[in-house]
Amino acid sequence: MRAFSSLRQLEEKGVCVNEYLTNEHEGVFKARLDCKRWGKKRNVFAYFTFEDGSKIMVAAWQNTGYLGIPEIEEGAMLTLTFEKAKNGISYLRKVERNEGQ
């Protein structure tokens, strides 16, 4: 499925993203892609559930090829790599499909 075009469209489909927070940790995490939507600044927002049940939201930008997120189907199990930048914010740097996905 393609990314939703707006937050409003997500809400109209009954998807509530209020419980998704930003990730504050660096490291490698296994997660399921729950849904995705386009942002207003040439970015895509992706909503994931980690193995421990925590829910996070990340933005991926055009200059990184959106990390391939627009092409990944919802429900896919992935390995996400986060790195902290000099400003202390943890950014998604790499998205990999898990074996068998």
N, C-alpha and C positions, 0 to 999 in steps of 0.2 A: 504494500500500500504506500502511496505517496504521502509526503508530509502534509498535514493540514495547513491551510493557507493563513489561519489566524487563530488567536486565542478564542475568539467568539465562536468560530467553527468547532473547536474542541468542546466548548461548553454546550453548544447545540447538539452535539453527538453524545452528551452525557459524560464526558471525560472531565474529572475534577483533578486539577493539578496543584491545588492549594497545599497538599501535604508534601510536595517535592521541595527539597532544600538544596542549597549549593553544597558541594563537597569541599570540606576544609582540609582534607588529608591528602598527602601524596602517597603514591604506591600503585600497586597493580591489584585490580579488583575484578571479580567475575560478576556479571550483571545481565539482566534481561532488558531489552529495549521495549518499553511499554508503549510509547507513542512519540511523535515528533511533529513540529510545526515550524513554519517559516517565520522569521522575525522581520522587523522593518528596516534593518540596517545590513542587508546582505548577509544574514546569518541564519542558522537553523538551530532551534532549541530541541534538545532530546531529553526524554524523561526515562530514567532507568530505575530498576529495583535491584539492589545489591543482594548477594547471597544471604546476608544477615537480615534482610527485610527492609533495610533503610532505603528511602526513596530520594533520588537526587535528580537535579535538572542541570544541564550544561548547555553552553552555547558553542557552536562551531562556526568558523568564519570562512568566507570565500577564499581568502588567501591560503588556506590550508586544504582546499578542496573539500571543505566541510567534513574532513576525516572520513569521507565515504558514507556518512550517516544517511543522506537522502535515499541511497540505494539499498539500505538494509531493511529487511521486512520487520514489522513489529512482532515481538515475541522471540526474536533471535537471541541466543545466548552468546555473550561477547566477553572479551577480556579488555578492560579499560586501563590505560596507564595515565596517571595524573602526576604532574610535576609542579612544584612550587616555583613561582617566579620571584624575582628580586623584591617585588612589592608584597610578598607573603601570600599571594592568592594562588590557590591550587587550580591549575588549568588542565583540561583533557588534552593529551598530546598524541595518543595513539588508540586506535580501535581495531581489535582483531576478532575475527570469528573463532569460536571454539571449535575444536575438532568435531566432525559429524554434523555441523550446522550448515 
